Amino acid sequence: MGATRDYWRKLDAVEAAYQRDELTIEEVNAEVKALMAELGQTRRQLLRDLWAIAQTFVNQQGEALAGVAALGVLAYVWLVANGQA
């Protein structure tokens, strides 16, 4: 969210500079393209970091997660067998 706020803040600054005739439309287009690339890079890095965190969590808690999943399956089977699901 912070990266998106920074993107919009920078985009507003580019628009303001254009309104003051400090930038040409070509410069605005180039700046917007650069800002979009920067935001995309930040988002990709965030996804990579989240994936690494999830992998670490699963590696550390794999047995516990498997146990909880097994209990869930057993509870579902029990409910189905007793006609309550």
Secondary structure by P-SEA (a helix, b strand, c coil): caaaaaaaaaaaaaaaaaaaccccaaaaaaaaaaaaaaaaaaaaaaaaaaaaaaaaaaaaaaaaaaaaaaaaaaaaaaaaaaccc
